[in-house]
């Protein structure tokens, strides 16, 4: 599967479903769903970290490509300051005459 989001979601749902069925046979269904949810959450944190890292990279890259730094005003100010700096020459300060 190329889509990491789908793969992560299917693994999470699969873990939950298997645990819910197992615990549903052993205890009342509402309690089994609650326990299965907690355990599948913990297992996903432990075992699905690589998929979460991949999703995080995809989100970061998409955000950087789409929005720049994330603050349009800062991007505008930075571009204006860069333009001003490239137009001005750096000269040493002249001492004040008395």
Secondary structure, DSSP 8 states (H G I E B T S, - for coil): ---HHHHHHHHHHHHHHHHHHHHHHHS-HHHHHHHHHHHHHHHHHHH-HHHHHHHHHHHHHHHHHHHTTS-HHHHHHHHHHHHHHHHS----------
